[in-house]
Amino acid sequence: MFGKKFGVIAASVALVSVVLTSCGGAEVNNGGTQNKEATAADSKKSITLWIFDADPMYQATAEATAAEIGAELNYEYIQDETYKTKLSVALAANELPDVFQQHAGKSYRTPVLQSKTVAPVNDTLDSTGLGSQFLDNQLVTEEDGNIYSVPSNISTTLVLYYNKKLMGELGASAPTTWDELQALIKTANDEGVIPIALGGKERWQADLLYNMLVAREDVNAFDEAIKGQAKFTDAPFVDAANQVVTLVNSNAFQKGFLGSAYLDAQELFKNDKALMWIDGSFNFTSLSTAMGDNLGYIAFPKTGAEEIHSSTIGFQNAEAPYSLFVNNSSKNVDAAKEFAIRMSLKLNDEFVRKGLPGYAKSDVKSESQNEQLSAYATDIGKTTKTQAMWFGLLSADAGQEYRDLTQQLYGGVLTAEQFTTELETLLRKAE
């Protein structure tokens, strides 16, 4: 096995260098050919990795994995929105790194698979015996019978964060109902505080909020409508769209939110300018680091007929999870496969260490969590259903059209009735 072969050689790049330098010294006396062979052997241990997740855990895990298999790691973190564009270009030009991360959802996964640029990892999962470490149904087998990816994240969900400091200054409490949410928005506006920061430019936060509002009206509304058992013009969709209109009209979001980038909006929240922030649970660590004890969390309020633990919106789905893929043109494809698999398992250990449910077996014991993450883990344990984010269930083209449509609702271009009528046409066509 690659890991066993090189694991004794080095636990760090420096040590690899020392070992190879030592070997090279003997080979100098045997001529230039062997020097070239040594150079070639050295290059085989280089792994280039692209990651969009800002959690420092990813880089630390990647470095530990590289050390374990004796590889030199070229780690590149790329900001999320930039990443999407860069990866699309790299897929089209077949200029991918050895290993790369991809978002959850068919809209992101399908283009990767259709590009024919990624390598199946079945052989390495079998030959290393590491495939048996993954829990049932956590490795996606595609139609051709191959497994092309390994997980890079657990099932992350929508989270409503709030700023404890601002909440205290307003003399208010985190909302648990639609009426309380509206009252809090008014209080914040009266005191010159942005109620909810929203990065509308990238569209997914607004999309996520609408999905959640529909689920609070009827937890099964989307599943039934997409199967043709109901319509997207039915009451849960119209009522949720009207709630979006109400939020916009009550100045729930910062001025110019539709043109505001995700990171810019996040800065408003982190810097005590905005009271609430809608995001994924994947940002608990980075937000806790930035805000310390000022970071608050609540389950999304009861804005419709459904209770707060009836459902949440998940970024993950079983057919298209967050994944690590391997470039099939990699010069180090075998090493890259083993790297991806071992990194996936090490990431799983870190999730388990945080007290979160993993996707693979682990001997790691969970450590104490901060108060907010512990509350989130408790809520998730009580949550009956995780509805996958709609965008992730749609094809790439339909997903983009859907987000364009949602943007028009938030922008006041469409009424709730017009929006749902067009939604019915679009998603019925996308079936």
SEVEXBA-18384 format. One record per residue (C-alpha): chain; x, y, z. Coordinates in steps of 0.2 Angstrom, whole numbers. Each point is the difference from the previous one (the first is absolute). Layout:
! SEVEXBA-18384
SITE/cadena/px/py/pz
SITE/A/X/Y/Z
...
! end
This chain:
! SEVEXBA-18384
SITE/cadena/px/py/pz
SITE/A/0/0/0
SITE/A/6/17/-4
SITE/A/-3/6/18
SITE/A/10/-15/7
SITE/A/14/2/-13
SITE/A/4/18/4
SITE/A/-7/1/18
SITE/A/16/-5/8
SITE/A/10/12/-11
SITE/A/-7/16/5
SITE/A/-12/9/12
SITE/A/3/17/-8
SITE/A/6/7/-16
SITE/A/16/5/8
SITE/A/4/-18/5
SITE/A/-4/-6/-18
SITE/A/12/13/-7
SITE/A/13/-6/12
SITE/A/-3/-19/-4
SITE/A/0/4/-19
SITE/A/16/11/1
SITE/A/8/-14/9
SITE/A/-5/-13/-14
SITE/A/5/12/-13
SITE/A/17/2/6
SITE/A/3/-18/-3
SITE/A/-7/0/-17
SITE/A/11/15/-6
SITE/A/14/-13/-1
SITE/A/-11/-10/-12
SITE/A/-3/13/-13
SITE/A/-13/12/-6
SITE/A/-14/-13/-5
SITE/A/-2/-5/18
SITE/A/-1/18/5
SITE/A/-14/3/-12
SITE/A/-9/-16/7
SITE/A/2/7/18
SITE/A/-8/17/-6
SITE/A/-14/-9/-8
SITE/A/-3/-10/15
SITE/A/0/15/11
SITE/A/-13/9/-12
SITE/A/-12/-15/2
SITE/A/-2/5/19
SITE/A/-7/17/-4
SITE/A/-19/3/3
SITE/A/-9/16/-5
SITE/A/-16/3/10
SITE/A/-14/13/-3
SITE/A/-11/3/15
SITE/A/-14/13/2
SITE/A/-4/-3/18
SITE/A/7/13/11
SITE/A/1/-10/16
SITE/A/18/-2/5
SITE/A/-4/-18/3
SITE/A/1/-4/-18
SITE/A/18/6/-3
SITE/A/6/-8/16
SITE/A/-8/-17/-5
SITE/A/7/1/-17
SITE/A/18/3/7
SITE/A/-2/-14/12
SITE/A/-6/-12/-15
SITE/A/14/6/-11
SITE/A/13/-4/14
SITE/A/-8/-17/3
SITE/A/3/-5/-18
SITE/A/16/9/-3
SITE/A/-6/12/-12
SITE/A/4/18/-3
SITE/A/-16/10/1
SITE/A/-4/16/-10
SITE/A/-16/6/9
SITE/A/-10/14/-7
SITE/A/-15/7/9
SITE/A/-11/10/-12
SITE/A/-14/11/6
SITE/A/-17/-9/-3
SITE/A/-7/11/-14
SITE/A/16/2/-9
SITE/A/2/-19/1
SITE/A/-16/-4/-9
SITE/A/6/10/-15
SITE/A/18/-6/0
SITE/A/-5/-18/1
SITE/A/-12/2/-14
SITE/A/14/7/-11
SITE/A/12/-14/6
SITE/A/-13/-13/-5
SITE/A/-3/7/-17
SITE/A/19/2/-3
SITE/A/5/-17/9
SITE/A/12/10/11
SITE/A/-5/-7/16
SITE/A/10/-3/16
SITE/A/4/-18/5
SITE/A/-14/1/13
SITE/A/-14/12/2
SITE/A/-15/4/11
SITE/A/-18/2/-8
SITE/A/-16/7/8
SITE/A/-15/-11/3
SITE/A/-14/-1/-12
SITE/A/-4/-7/-17
SITE/A/3/17/-8
SITE/A/18/-1/6
SITE/A/4/-18/-1
SITE/A/-8/-4/-18
SITE/A/12/12/-9
SITE/A/15/-8/8
SITE/A/-6/-18/-5
SITE/A/-4/5/-17
SITE/A/17/8/-3
SITE/A/8/-17/0
SITE/A/15/7/9
SITE/A/-2/-9/17
SITE/A/7/-17/5
SITE/A/-10/-14/8
SITE/A/6/-5/17
SITE/A/-7/-17/2
SITE/A/17/-9/-3
SITE/A/8/10/14
SITE/A/-14/-1/12
SITE/A/1/-19/-2
SITE/A/19/-2/-1
SITE/A/3/10/16
SITE/A/-15/-7/9
SITE/A/-5/17/4
SITE/A/-17/-1/-9
SITE/A/-7/-11/15
SITE/A/3/15/11
SITE/A/-14/10/-8
SITE/A/-18/-2/7
SITE/A/-13/-8/-11
SITE/A/-6/12/-14
SITE/A/13/13/3
SITE/A/10/-4/-16
SITE/A/-10/4/-16
SITE/A/0/-13/-13
SITE/A/-4/7/-17
SITE/A/-9/-8/-14
SITE/A/15/-8/-8
SITE/A/3/-9/17
SITE/A/15/11/5
SITE/A/3/11/15
SITE/A/8/16/-5
SITE/A/1/10/16
SITE/A/2/-1/19
SITE/A/-9/11/12
SITE/A/8/16/6
SITE/A/-13/6/12
SITE/A/-15/-6/10
SITE/A/-18/5/-2
SITE/A/1/19/3
SITE/A/-16/9/2
SITE/A/-8/18/0
SITE/A/4/9/16
SITE/A/-7/17/6
SITE/A/14/8/10
SITE/A/-2/16/10
SITE/A/11/13/9
SITE/A/-2/-2/18
SITE/A/8/17/4
SITE/A/-12/9/-12
SITE/A/-15/-10/7
SITE/A/4/5/17
SITE/A/2/18/-4
SITE/A/-17/0/-8
SITE/A/-7/-9/15
SITE/A/-7/-13/-11
SITE/A/0/-19/-1
SITE/A/2/-11/-15
SITE/A/-16/-3/-9
SITE/A/-9/-16/1
SITE/A/-16/4/-11
SITE/A/-4/10/-15
SITE/A/-8/14/10
SITE/A/16/1/11
SITE/A/11/1/-15
SITE/A/-10/14/-7
SITE/A/0/10/17
SITE/A/19/-3/1
SITE/A/2/7/-17
SITE/A/-9/16/4
SITE/A/9/2/17
SITE/A/17/-2/-9
SITE/A/-5/12/-14
SITE/A/-6/13/13
SITE/A/17/-1/8
SITE/A/10/1/-16
SITE/A/6/-18/0
SITE/A/-1/-11/-16
SITE/A/-13/-14/5
SITE/A/7/-13/-12
SITE/A/16/1/-10
SITE/A/-3/-9/-17
SITE/A/13/-2/-14
SITE/A/-12/0/-15
SITE/A/13/1/-13
SITE/A/4/-18/0
SITE/A/-19/-4/2
SITE/A/2/-16/10
SITE/A/-4/8/17
SITE/A/-17/7/-6
SITE/A/-3/-16/-8
SITE/A/3/-9/16
SITE/A/-11/11/10
SITE/A/-15/-2/-12
SITE/A/3/-19/1
SITE/A/-1/1/19
SITE/A/-16/10/0
SITE/A/-9/-12/-12
SITE/A/6/-15/12
SITE/A/-7/10/15
SITE/A/-17/1/-9
SITE/A/0/-18/-5
SITE/A/14/-12/3
SITE/A/-4/-11/-15
SITE/A/-5/14/-12
SITE/A/15/-1/-12
SITE/A/1/-19/0
SITE/A/-18/-1/-5
SITE/A/1/14/-13
SITE/A/15/-7/-9
SITE/A/-8/-17/-1
SITE/A/-15/8/-8
SITE/A/-11/-4/15
SITE/A/-3/18/3
SITE/A/4/17/-8
SITE/A/13/14/3
SITE/A/-15/12/-1
SITE/A/-8/-8/16
SITE/A/-2/9/16
SITE/A/17/-5/8
SITE/A/10/8/-14
SITE/A/-11/15/-2
SITE/A/0/4/19
SITE/A/18/-2/1
SITE/A/3/11/-15
SITE/A/-11/13/9
SITE/A/10/-1/15
SITE/A/16/4/-10
SITE/A/-10/15/-7
SITE/A/-4/5/18
SITE/A/18/-1/5
SITE/A/6/10/-14
SITE/A/-13/13/3
SITE/A/4/1/18
SITE/A/18/4/-3
SITE/A/6/-17/7
SITE/A/16/1/-10
SITE/A/13/13/-2
SITE/A/-2/13/-14
SITE/A/6/-7/-17
SITE/A/0/-18/6
SITE/A/-3/-7/-17
SITE/A/17/7/-6
SITE/A/9/-4/16
SITE/A/13/-14/0
SITE/A/-2/-14/12
SITE/A/17/4/9
SITE/A/-4/19/1
SITE/A/-17/-5/8
SITE/A/9/-11/12
SITE/A/11/14/5
SITE/A/-15/10/5
SITE/A/-5/-14/12
SITE/A/17/-3/7
SITE/A/3/18/3
SITE/A/-16/4/10
SITE/A/-9/8/-14
SITE/A/-13/-13/-3
SITE/A/-10/-9/13
SITE/A/-3/-17/-9
SITE/A/8/-10/-14
SITE/A/-6/-15/-10
SITE/A/14/-12/-4
SITE/A/5/-18/1
SITE/A/5/-10/15
SITE/A/17/-2/-9
SITE/A/4/17/6
SITE/A/-1/-3/19
SITE/A/18/-1/3
SITE/A/6/15/-10
SITE/A/-14/11/7
SITE/A/3/-6/18
SITE/A/19/5/-3
SITE/A/-5/17/-7
SITE/A/-14/4/13
SITE/A/4/-10/15
SITE/A/-14/0/13
SITE/A/-10/13/-10
SITE/A/-5/-14/-12
SITE/A/-18/-6/3
SITE/A/-10/-14/-9
SITE/A/-18/-4/-1
SITE/A/-10/-13/-10
SITE/A/-10/9/-13
SITE/A/-16/8/7
SITE/A/-17/-8/-2
SITE/A/-6/11/-15
SITE/A/-14/-11/-6
SITE/A/-10/-15/5
SITE/A/15/-11/3
SITE/A/10/-1/17
SITE/A/18/5/1
SITE/A/6/-18/1
SITE/A/-11/-6/-14
SITE/A/14/3/-13
SITE/A/15/10/-6
SITE/A/9/3/-16
SITE/A/15/-10/-4
SITE/A/14/4/-12
SITE/A/4/-18/-2
SITE/A/-10/-14/-9
SITE/A/4/-18/-1
SITE/A/2/0/-19
SITE/A/11/15/-1
SITE/A/10/3/16
SITE/A/14/11/4
SITE/A/15/-9/-8
SITE/A/18/-2/-4
SITE/A/3/-5/-18
SITE/A/17/-6/-8
SITE/A/6/7/-17
SITE/A/1/-15/-12
SITE/A/15/9/-9
SITE/A/10/2/16
SITE/A/18/-6/-2
SITE/A/-2/-7/18
SITE/A/-18/-7/-2
SITE/A/3/-15/11
SITE/A/7/11/14
SITE/A/-13/13/-3
SITE/A/-14/-14/3
SITE/A/8/-6/16
SITE/A/2/18/6
SITE/A/-18/4/-4
SITE/A/-7/-15/9
SITE/A/12/2/15
SITE/A/-4/18/2
SITE/A/-19/-3/-1
SITE/A/2/-12/15
SITE/A/11/12/10
SITE/A/-14/14/-3
SITE/A/-13/-12/6
SITE/A/11/-2/16
SITE/A/0/18/3
SITE/A/-19/1/-2
SITE/A/-2/-14/12
SITE/A/12/9/12
SITE/A/-12/15/-1
SITE/A/-14/-11/6
SITE/A/-8/0/-18
SITE/A/-6/-15/-9
SITE/A/13/-7/-12
SITE/A/-2/-9/-16
SITE/A/13/-14/5
SITE/A/6/-11/14
SITE/A/11/9/12
SITE/A/9/-4/17
SITE/A/1/19/4
SITE/A/-10/6/15
SITE/A/-10/16/0
SITE/A/7/14/9
SITE/A/-9/14/9
SITE/A/-9/12/-11
SITE/A/-4/18/2
SITE/A/-17/4/6
SITE/A/-7/5/-17
SITE/A/7/-15/-10
SITE/A/-7/-11/14
SITE/A/-17/8/-2
SITE/A/0/-2/-18
SITE/A/5/-19/2
SITE/A/-15/-2/11
SITE/A/-12/8/-12
SITE/A/6/-10/-14
SITE/A/-2/-16/10
SITE/A/-18/5/3
SITE/A/-3/6/-18
SITE/A/-12/-12/-9
SITE/A/5/4/-18
SITE/A/14/8/-10
SITE/A/-7/7/-16
SITE/A/14/1/-13
SITE/A/3/17/-7
SITE/A/-11/1/-16
SITE/A/14/7/-10
SITE/A/11/-16/3
SITE/A/-14/-11/-6
SITE/A/-2/9/-17
SITE/A/10/-1/-15
SITE/A/13/13/-3
SITE/A/-10/10/-12
SITE/A/-17/-1/9
SITE/A/9/4/16
SITE/A/7/16/-7
SITE/A/-17/5/-7
SITE/A/-8/-4/17
SITE/A/12/12/8
SITE/A/-3/14/-12
SITE/A/-18/-2/3
SITE/A/2/1/19
SITE/A/11/15/-2
SITE/A/-15/9/-9
SITE/A/-11/-4/15
SITE/A/12/8/12
SITE/A/2/15/-12
SITE/A/-18/3/-1
SITE/A/-1/-4/-19
SITE/A/-13/-14/3
SITE/A/-14/-1/12
SITE/A/-2/-16/11
SITE/A/-13/-6/-12
SITE/A/10/4/-16
SITE/A/16/-8/8
SITE/A/-9/-17/4
SITE/A/-9/0/-17
SITE/A/17/1/-8
SITE/A/8/-12/12
SITE/A/-13/-13/-4
SITE/A/4/2/-19
SITE/A/18/-1/3
SITE/A/1/-15/12
SITE/A/-13/-10/-9
SITE/A/10/2/-16
SITE/A/16/-5/10
SITE/A/-8/-17/6
! end
